[in-house]
Amino acid sequence: MHIFEGFLPSPWWQLWFVFSIPVIFFGMYRLNKLVSEKRELLPLLAVAGAFIFVLSSLKMPSVTGSSSHPTGTGMAAILFGPAIAAVLSLIVLLYQAIFLAHGGLTTLGANVASMGIIGPVFAYVIYKAGMKANINFYVVVFLATAFADWATYVVTATQLALAFPAEVGGVAASLKGFLLVFATTQVPLAIMEGALTALIFKYVIQVKSDALVELNVITESVLNKLKGAGQ
Amino acid sequence: MTNILDDYALVSPLRYRNNWLKIAIVGFGVLVGVSSQSFIPPFAIALCMSFTTVHFGKTSLKFYLTILSAPAVFVLLSVIIIAFFFGSGTEIFGFNIFSYHLGVNTGGLEMALLVFSRTLSGMSCLFFLALTTPMVELFSVLKATKLPDSFIEISMMMYRYIFVFLEVAWGIKYAQTVRLGYKDWRTSLTSLAMLSTTLFIRSWEQGEKIFISMSARCYDGKLIFFEEKRPIRANELVLTCTYFAVVLALWYLTRINSIF
């Protein structure tokens, strides 16, 4: 969910930049280290970013009949880890602001915080925990993406509520309002996106499983188990 | 499908103007718009930027209004919530649902109008940049920042591959549509998953291929582009300064009328 340009008033958009910039710098540091060690990763990361952009510009059939976009940042977090996912989503969000006028420049900090940092961190933590607990790979992917989406949605609602507290009841009351209104689209959407990402991983494992092993997404033994179950 | 505004920027007559001037105009509009306390300066900015985009940038008015309505759903929903929850003053209208009273008062309505105008001005500034400046021109600006090379390299390569993959994605989507791949909700989900997978595999293979081809051409982590020098013309400078002065004057005059 993008917050549009000019929507957040003065102290808040700066504060979200203060939150996001250190994380982005850490991500860039990690990226630089990774790229100087393995130079062949640079084009790969670039095409991965392009993939996220194209994925998020595709329209997804939504339950209510309106169209929505899958975000793809959950997938990036599972593939590359949250630090690099944050940098990639910064570039994607910047391009979306400039190409498609989705989101904005002053709200970039807030959008990066919700979609590029907190969402992917949720996805990554759930993914790692689920794989450790030996739950089925597809279920873990589904849960990680869906919860990353919900985390993004709750953070966006919080950002709006903090900036516009209600006269009666303060932040809590307006948070309730924003959560209720956006729930109509975001709750079913997250389930759809989880299912879509799980399906994508299913096809990728069938066709090009070595890519996932190379990125340390899954281990050889899990892969063999999944392939064995599929046959 | 998606309107890639970059296509319009490439043919815009304003493309060959100084990039820094355009960025200064956009930055100024965005910052003044977001910090104004009244709805008048943002509306003035929105009007000026829209006029510039449509008149000088030769964008068709109909197309401009269509893209401007894109963020409308999000903005309207959020503005309605603000109108109901925010501010004090006399109540304009209200109603009861489930023994819960909801009402709009003057403070809330004023706030909603202000937020709406700020968003409108911000969007029109972004559209000005999007419709007159192709990304290729902005890379020189990006290079002037002291961000790490790897970040800039990735952004540039990503830009190139966005178009490659969009073409692939649209081709596959048409092929799927004519084969009734999107006839109902279930098939659409499967089709979309297949499309995304093909895209992922394509991008992976493409990533390996460009690395080989670029290494073969002595790529050492730095792409170098030719940058044209475009001095700012006098009339552009005068027009920009007049615009800045008018907006700043409006901002100064309306700043006392604060609702915070």
Interface residues (C-beta under 8 A of the other chain):
Chain A: M1 H2 F4 E5 G6 F7 L8 P9 S10 W13 M28 L31 N32 V35 S36 R39 E40 L42 P43 L44 L45 A46 V47 A48 G49 A50 F51 F53 V54 L55 S57 L58 K59 M60 P61 V63 P70 V87 L88 I91 L94 Y95 A97 I98 F99 L100 A101 H102 G104 L105 T106 L160 F164 P165 A166 E167 A173 S174 G177 F178 V181 F182 M192 A195 L196 L199 I200 K202 Y203 V204 V207 K208 A211
Chain B: M1 T2 N3 I4 L5 D6 V26 V30 L31 G33 V34 S35 P42 I67 A70 P71 F74 V75 L77 S78 I81 I82 F84 F85 F86 G87 S88 G107 G108 M111 V115 R118 T119 L120 S121 G122 M123 C125 L126 F127 L129 A130 M135 L138 L147 P148 S150 F151 E153 I154 S155 M156 M157 M158 Y159 R160 Y161 I162 V164 F165 L166 A169 K173 Y182 W185 S188 L189 T190 L192 A193 M194 L195 S196 T197 L199 F200 I201 S203 W204 Q206 G207 E208 I210 F211 M214 G221
